Amino acid sequence: LGATVVVEGGQTMNPSVQALVEAIEACPAPEVVVLPNNKNIIGVANRVDELTSKSVRVVPTRTMPAALAALVVYDPESGVDDNLANMSEAVDATRSGEVTQAIRDSNADGAQVTAGDWMGIIDGDGIVAVAPSVVGPKMSHRPSGLASAQAGSCGASVKMVWMSPVSALTRRSPSL
């Protein structure tokens, strides 16, 4: 989808400013768009423009699905500022959720989390559900806006909703 350089990272493995500068300098283009894909990296990514000879723009992606939405509307024939606006609009129209297992005890977003608990996370930020199992109806910490859909007769619930940026997709592909 047009990525020239990928910087390895992940939870507890945030890349340094220097690693981002080196990756940007390795890009053959004079203008570079950065997709951080993690809320902890957005601030670092915003600092690299002043440290490199390239013109750098940051689309503040917090998750991989948001980055994919941004990449779908990327247009190699457009300038960096037009791409930044279109990609940011696609990111703003995207919501994603993930389910992950806690590796340690903590208290996050008002929810008591025990190592081994399963957490539902919306947009890479807020914990919206915590449970010792992904099967069963008992969840603690349920904000009123949380979408829930029953999954068959086993009592499991889906706690996240994915909405794709249809307006952004149709702008690039009228046949959708």
Backbone as CSV, one residue per row, in Angstrom:
resi,resn,N_x,N_y,N_z,CA_x,CA_y,CA_z,C_x,C_y,C_z
1,LEU,0.807,-1.198,0.000,0.000,0.000,0.000,0.849,1.260,0.000
2,GLY,2.096,1.169,-0.294,2.920,2.352,-0.453,3.930,2.600,0.646
3,ALA,4.006,1.776,1.675,4.992,1.991,2.736,6.385,1.687,2.202
4,THR,7.310,2.603,2.440,8.690,2.419,2.000,9.542,1.830,3.109
5,VAL,9.308,2.296,4.339,10.089,1.852,5.490,9.121,1.539,6.628
6,VAL,9.358,0.450,7.320,8.577,0.086,8.503,9.535,0.032,9.684
7,VAL,9.190,0.744,10.755,9.996,0.742,11.969,9.331,-0.222,12.947
8,GLU,10.094,-1.209,13.412,9.571,-2.197,14.353,9.235,-1.533,15.681
9,GLY,8.175,-2.003,16.310,7.774,-1.475,17.604,6.666,-2.315,18.178
10,GLY,6.034,-1.805,19.189,4.937,-2.505,19.838,4.833,-2.041,21.272
11,GLN,3.892,-2.622,22.016,3.746,-2.243,23.409,5.069,-2.499,24.128
12,THR,5.509,-1.525,24.858,6.774,-1.511,25.604,8.004,-1.516,24.697
13,MET,7.838,-1.380,23.396,8.972,-1.351,22.448,8.867,-0.113,21.555
14,ASN,8.643,1.052,22.149,8.492,2.273,21.367,9.817,2.660,20.719
15,PRO,9.787,2.993,19.423,11.029,3.399,18.759,11.488,4.769,19.261
16,SER,12.766,4.984,19.216,13.334,6.261,19.636,13.170,7.291,18.528
17,VAL,13.368,8.554,18.892,13.353,9.631,17.896,14.433,9.343,16.853
18,GLN,15.601,8.905,17.281,16.701,8.608,16.364,16.323,7.511,15.369
19,ALA,15.637,6.466,15.835,15.216,5.387,14.925,14.257,5.914,13.868
20,LEU,13.346,6.807,14.265,12.422,7.384,13.285,13.150,8.299,12.303
21,VAL,14.088,9.107,12.809,14.859,9.990,11.922,15.636,9.162,10.900
22,GLU,16.267,8.085,11.344,17.023,7.224,10.423,16.108,6.591,9.374
23,ALA,14.927,6.169,9.779,13.977,5.581,8.833,13.512,6.616,7.811
24,ILE,13.239,7.818,8.273,12.793,8.886,7.370,13.900,9.259,6.404
25,GLU,15.122,9.365,6.888,16.252,9.688,6.009,16.480,8.594,4.969
26,ALA,16.105,7.362,5.286,16.266,6.250,4.344,15.213,6.269,3.228
27,CYS,14.154,7.035,3.409,13.110,7.123,2.377,13.636,7.932,1.192
28,PRO,13.359,7.474,-0.032,13.864,8.171,-1.209,13.104,9.449,-1.561
29,ALA,12.017,9.750,-0.895,11.202,10.919,-1.216,11.574,12.113,-0.339
30,PRO,11.386,13.336,-0.850,11.668,14.522,-0.035,10.573,14.811,0.990
31,GLU,9.374,14.247,0.785,8.260,14.422,1.704,7.845,13.050,2.225
32,VAL,7.634,12.945,3.534,7.348,11.651,4.157,6.126,11.779,5.067
33,VAL,5.235,10.801,4.971,4.088,10.724,5.864,4.348,9.585,6.852
34,VAL,4.216,9.875,8.149,4.466,8.894,9.201,3.133,8.480,9.820
35,LEU,2.954,7.172,9.981,1.794,6.594,10.659,2.301,5.914,11.928
36,PRO,2.178,6.546,13.105,2.746,5.992,14.337,2.090,4.687,14.805
37,ASN,0.780,4.537,14.634,0.036,3.325,14.997,0.054,3.016,16.486
38,ASN,0.328,4.013,17.313,0.344,3.825,18.757,0.304,5.212,19.390
39,LYS,-0.577,5.406,20.370,-0.700,6.736,20.988,0.603,7.198,21.633
40,ASN,1.442,6.259,22.091,2.696,6.619,22.746,3.765,7.103,21.770
41,ILE,3.577,6.877,20.491,4.593,7.233,19.502,4.236,8.523,18.761
42,ILE,3.008,8.983,18.876,2.581,10.182,18.141,3.451,11.383,18.505
43,GLY,3.704,11.620,19.779,4.531,12.751,20.204,5.949,12.678,19.658
44,VAL,6.531,11.497,19.697,7.876,11.295,19.155,7.870,11.563,17.646
45,ALA,6.868,11.040,16.955,6.783,11.230,15.502,6.653,12.712,15.152
46,ASN,5.929,13.471,15.959,5.764,14.908,15.697,7.067,15.688,15.853
47,ARG,8.038,15.147,16.561,9.316,15.830,16.767,10.303,15.639,15.618
48,VAL,10.121,14.618,14.793,11.152,14.286,13.815,11.261,15.285,12.665
49,ASP,10.208,16.040,12.376,10.270,16.994,11.262,11.404,17.998,11.448
50,GLU,11.604,18.436,12.679,12.652,19.422,12.953,14.059,18.814,12.978
51,LEU,14.144,17.486,12.944,15.433,16.809,13.057,15.906,16.153,11.763
52,THR,15.166,16.341,10.693,15.512,15.706,9.427,15.477,16.725,8.297
53,SER,16.143,16.405,7.216,16.149,17.284,6.048,14.876,17.132,5.213
54,LYS,14.062,16.135,5.529,12.832,15.870,4.779,11.669,16.676,5.362
55,SER,10.622,16.838,4.554,9.385,17.432,5.024,8.521,16.285,5.553
56,VAL,8.230,16.300,6.845,7.545,15.183,7.497,6.164,15.621,7.970
57,ARG,5.158,14.794,7.672,3.802,14.993,8.175,3.419,13.734,8.952
58,VAL,2.675,13.906,10.031,2.262,12.788,10.867,0.744,12.666,10.820
59,VAL,0.268,11.501,10.415,-1.142,11.167,10.531,-1.259,10.451,11.873
60,PRO,-1.976,11.010,12.850,-1.944,10.477,14.213,-2.717,9.168,14.392
61,THR,-2.243,8.122,13.756,-2.874,6.807,13.891,-2.505,6.201,15.237
62,ARG,-3.505,5.623,15.897,-3.297,4.984,17.194,-3.373,3.467,17.088
63,THR,-3.860,2.961,15.952,-4.043,1.520,15.763,-3.707,1.135,14.325
64,MET,-3.468,-0.156,14.117,-3.220,-0.655,12.758,-4.443,-0.493,11.854
65,PRO,-5.676,-0.763,12.328,-6.826,-0.533,11.443,-6.941,0.929,10.992
66,ALA,-6.614,1.864,11.869,-6.634,3.275,11.481,-5.581,3.540,10.400
67,ALA,-4.412,2.930,10.535,-3.363,3.087,9.525,-3.808,2.508,8.184
68,LEU,-4.471,1.369,8.209,-4.970,0.784,6.963,-6.002,1.697,6.309
69,ALA,-6.878,2.302,7.109,-7.855,3.244,6.558,-7.145,4.429,5.908
70,ALA,-6.084,4.909,6.539,-5.314,6.024,5.981,-4.621,5.622,4.679
71,LEU,-4.050,4.430,4.654,-3.343,3.971,3.457,-4.280,3.742,2.279
72,VAL,-5.519,3.378,2.548,-6.485,3.151,1.469,-6.720,4.433,0.672
73,VAL,-6.705,5.579,1.344,-6.981,6.839,0.640,-5.714,7.564,0.194
74,TYR,-4.552,7.007,0.499,-3.294,7.620,0.045,-3.266,7.668,-1.479
75,ASP,-2.889,8.823,-2.018,-2.823,9.006,-3.469,-1.412,9.455,-3.839
76,PRO,-0.626,8.601,-4.482,0.755,8.964,-4.821,0.860,10.140,-5.789
77,GLU,-0.233,10.493,-6.446,-0.230,11.630,-7.368,-0.534,12.953,-6.669
78,SER,-0.975,12.899,-5.416,-1.309,14.113,-4.662,-0.123,14.562,-3.835
79,GLY,-0.152,15.816,-3.439,0.886,16.358,-2.580,0.734,15.888,-1.146
80,VAL,1.757,16.130,-0.359,1.780,15.641,1.016,0.668,16.259,1.857
81,ASP,0.354,17.539,1.648,-0.684,18.166,2.468,-2.077,17.651,2.119
82,ASP,-2.350,17.418,0.820,-3.635,16.815,0.439,-3.748,15.405,1.002
83,ASN,-2.668,14.634,0.903,-2.687,13.285,1.466,-2.890,13.327,2.982
84,LEU,-2.220,14.245,3.651,-2.378,14.370,5.091,-3.839,14.628,5.450
85,ALA,-4.485,15.544,4.736,-5.891,15.859,5.024,-6.788,14.651,4.764
86,ASN,-6.617,13.991,3.627,-7.458,12.837,3.291,-7.217,11.658,4.223
87,MET,-5.957,11.417,4.544,-5.625,10.307,5.433,-6.136,10.575,6.852
88,SER,-6.010,11.799,7.316,-6.503,12.159,8.652,-8.017,12.023,8.721
89,GLU,-8.709,12.412,7.654,-10.165,12.261,7.608,-10.559,10.784,7.690
90,ALA,-9.841,9.938,6.979,-10.124,8.498,7.025,-9.888,7.948,8.424
91,VAL,-8.824,8.383,9.082,-8.524,7.933,10.442,-9.626,8.389,11.399
92,ASP,-10.057,9.636,11.265,-11.106,10.165,12.146,-12.421,9.400,11.997
93,ALA,-12.668,8.826,10.820,-13.914,8.098,10.553,-13.821,6.615,10.910
94,THR,-12.692,6.184,11.428,-12.464,4.767,11.704,-12.493,4.489,13.202
95,ARG,-13.159,3.412,13.566,-13.152,2.932,14.939,-12.729,1.478,14.912
96,SER,-11.946,1.081,15.876,-11.512,-0.311,15.918,-11.468,-0.787,17.357
97,GLY,-11.488,-2.080,17.496,-11.399,-2.668,18.825,-10.479,-3.864,18.790
98,GLU,-9.961,-4.208,19.930,-9.098,-5.381,20.023,-9.345,-6.087,21.345
99,VAL,-9.028,-7.331,21.377,-9.083,-8.117,22.595,-7.669,-8.604,22.860
100,THR,-7.198,-8.372,24.078,-5.838,-8.775,24.435,-5.832,-9.291,25.869
101,GLN,-4.811,-10.030,26.218,-4.711,-10.608,27.548,-3.689,-9.833,28.378
102,ALA,-4.068,-9.491,29.604,-3.192,-8.741,30.506,-1.998,-9.599,30.914
103,ILE,-0.807,-8.987,30.935,0.394,-9.709,31.337,0.778,-9.424,32.788
104,ARG,0.083,-8.418,33.413,0.357,-8.109,34.824,-0.895,-7.499,35.456
105,ASP,-0.940,-7.480,36.770,-2.024,-6.840,37.502,-1.904,-5.329,37.350
106,SER,-3.045,-4.654,37.211,-3.037,-3.198,37.166,-4.447,-2.676,37.380
107,ASN,-4.545,-1.376,37.475,-5.828,-0.694,37.522,-5.799,0.297,36.381
108,ALA,-6.550,0.025,35.338,-6.501,0.856,34.133,-7.895,1.348,33.781
109,ASP,-8.015,2.632,33.525,-9.295,3.237,33.139,-10.406,2.882,34.127
110,GLY,-10.081,2.793,35.412,-11.070,2.506,36.430,-11.441,1.043,36.556
111,ALA,-10.763,0.167,35.828,-11.060,-1.265,35.881,-9.905,-1.998,36.557
112,GLN,-10.221,-2.862,37.507,-9.201,-3.701,38.120,-8.865,-4.819,37.137
113,VAL,-7.613,-4.932,36.768,-7.162,-5.926,35.800,-6.181,-6.859,36.493
114,THR,-6.398,-8.153,36.350,-5.523,-9.173,36.925,-4.777,-9.860,35.787
115,ALA,-3.515,-10.179,36.010,-2.742,-10.893,34.988,-3.558,-12.087,34.501
116,GLY,-3.663,-12.224,33.188,-4.440,-13.306,32.601,-5.845,-12.894,32.192
117,ASP,-6.335,-11.752,32.723,-7.653,-11.257,32.312,-7.645,-10.877,30.837
118,TRP,-8.806,-10.956,30.241,-8.990,-10.522,28.854,-9.571,-9.117,28.882
119,MET,-9.031,-8.227,28.046,-9.474,-6.842,28.015,-9.979,-6.501,26.621
120,GLY,-11.067,-5.758,26.564,-11.536,-5.172,25.319,-11.064,-3.736,25.278
121,ILE,-10.413,-3.346,24.194,-9.836,-2.010,24.083,-10.384,-1.356,22.815
122,ILE,-10.860,-0.131,22.938,-11.395,0.610,21.805,-10.367,1.643,21.344
123,ASP,-10.111,1.663,20.049,-9.212,2.635,19.414,-7.838,2.709,20.064
124,GLY,-7.339,1.579,20.563,-5.993,1.520,21.115,-5.828,2.314,22.389
125,ASP,-6.930,2.706,23.018,-6.823,3.601,24.150,-7.576,3.107,25.369
126,GLY,-8.892,3.157,25.338,-9.682,2.901,26.524,-10.081,1.453,26.709
127,ILE,-9.862,0.940,27.911,-10.319,-0.407,28.244,-11.816,-0.309,28.503
128,VAL,-12.585,-1.096,27.768,-14.032,-1.040,27.893,-14.624,-2.299,28.504
129,ALA,-13.845,-3.342,28.647,-14.344,-4.575,29.243,-13.171,-5.378,29.789
130,VAL,-13.391,-6.023,30.933,-12.381,-6.894,31.538,-13.100,-8.147,32.010
131,ALA,-12.528,-9.319,31.703,-13.122,-10.581,32.146,-12.035,-11.643,32.236
132,PRO,-12.221,-12.625,33.117,-11.242,-13.702,33.222,-11.307,-14.669,32.046
133,SER,-12.367,-14.586,31.237,-12.536,-15.481,30.096,-13.173,-14.713,28.948
134,VAL,-12.884,-15.108,27.728,-13.542,-14.479,26.580,-14.873,-15.153,26.287
135,VAL,-15.199,-16.220,27.007,-16.470,-16.918,26.832,-17.307,-16.709,28.085
136,GLY,-18.519,-16.218,27.914,-19.417,-16.031,29.047,-19.908,-14.612,29.133
137,PRO,-21.037,-14.407,29.775,-21.662,-13.091,29.797,-21.128,-12.140,30.862
138,LYS,-20.309,-12.625,31.808,-19.906,-11.788,32.936,-18.693,-10.934,32.592
139,MET,-18.919,-9.642,32.493,-17.843,-8.689,32.241,-17.935,-7.598,33.295
140,SER,-16.789,-7.117,33.774,-16.800,-5.962,34.663,-16.447,-4.732,33.846
141,HIS,-16.782,-3.568,34.350,-16.477,-2.291,33.716,-17.130,-2.196,32.334
142,ARG,-18.399,-1.884,32.300,-19.143,-1.745,31.043,-19.648,-0.318,30.902
143,PRO,-18.958,0.529,30.162,-19.483,1.878,29.927,-20.807,1.789,29.167
144,SER,-21.662,2.790,29.353,-22.988,2.737,28.751,-22.941,2.743,27.229
145,GLY,-21.909,3.282,26.613,-21.844,3.355,25.157,-21.281,2.105,24.503
146,LEU,-20.981,1.083,25.282,-20.350,-0.114,24.733,-21.349,-0.940,23.936
147,ALA,-21.018,-1.229,22.697,-21.882,-2.059,21.858,-21.703,-3.519,22.245
148,SER,-22.788,-4.258,22.239,-22.729,-5.663,22.596,-23.636,-6.455,21.678
149,ALA,-23.139,-7.546,21.125,-23.958,-8.404,20.271,-23.768,-9.836,20.724
150,GLN,-24.835,-10.534,21.020,-24.729,-11.913,21.463,-24.228,-12.792,20.329
151,ALA,-23.345,-13.719,20.651,-22.741,-14.613,19.657,-23.251,-16.024,19.879
152,GLY,-24.351,-16.380,19.238,-24.865,-17.744,19.321,-25.435,-18.063,20.681
153,SER,-25.620,-19.340,20.959,-26.252,-19.761,22.208,-25.248,-19.997,23.329
154,CYS,-23.957,-19.814,23.070,-22.971,-20.109,24.111,-22.856,-18.991,25.132
155,GLY,-23.498,-17.844,24.876,-23.463,-16.752,25.843,-22.298,-15.804,25.674
156,ALA,-21.419,-16.047,24.716,-20.292,-15.141,24.494,-20.806,-13.849,23.869
157,SER,-20.103,-12.767,24.121,-20.506,-11.490,23.549,-19.362,-10.872,22.774
158,VAL,-19.690,-10.194,21.716,-18.716,-9.408,20.970,-18.808,-8.007,21.535
159,LYS,-17.698,-7.449,21.959,-17.732,-6.174,22.657,-17.141,-5.009,21.871
160,MET,-16.702,-5.242,20.645,-16.149,-4.177,19.840,-16.863,-4.113,18.510
161,VAL,-16.893,-2.935,17.923,-17.525,-2.742,16.624,-16.512,-2.087,15.700
162,TRP,-16.386,-2.616,14.491,-15.503,-2.040,13.471,-16.364,-1.294,12.478
163,MET,-16.056,-0.041,12.247,-16.764,0.736,11.238,-15.723,1.278,10.277
164,SER,-15.837,0.935,8.999,-14.866,1.418,8.021,-15.295,2.789,7.520
165,PRO,-14.335,3.602,7.097,-14.660,4.941,6.602,-15.222,4.857,5.180
166,VAL,-16.505,4.560,5.054,-17.119,4.333,3.747,-16.975,5.543,2.851
167,SER,-17.154,6.750,3.388,-17.048,7.934,2.535,-15.637,8.062,1.971
168,ALA,-14.623,7.741,2.772,-13.242,7.810,2.282,-12.981,6.730,1.238
169,LEU,-13.533,5.533,1.461,-13.325,4.449,0.505,-14.015,4.744,-0.817
170,THR,-15.224,5.262,-0.760,-15.958,5.489,-1.997,-15.374,6.662,-2.778
171,ARG,-14.713,7.576,-2.093,-14.102,8.689,-2.812,-13.009,8.175,-3.761
172,ARG,-12.281,7.149,-3.351,-11.200,6.605,-4.170,-11.694,5.505,-5.105
173,SER,-12.762,4.807,-4.736,-13.257,3.688,-5.518,-14.768,3.782,-5.661
174,PRO,-15.256,4.538,-6.642,-16.705,4.746,-6.780,-17.498,3.452,-6.933
175,SER,-16.871,2.361,-7.346,-17.602,1.117,-7.540,-17.962,0.436,-6.234
176,LEU,-17.393,0.882,-5.086,-17.698,0.249,-3.796,-19.077,0.609,-3.324
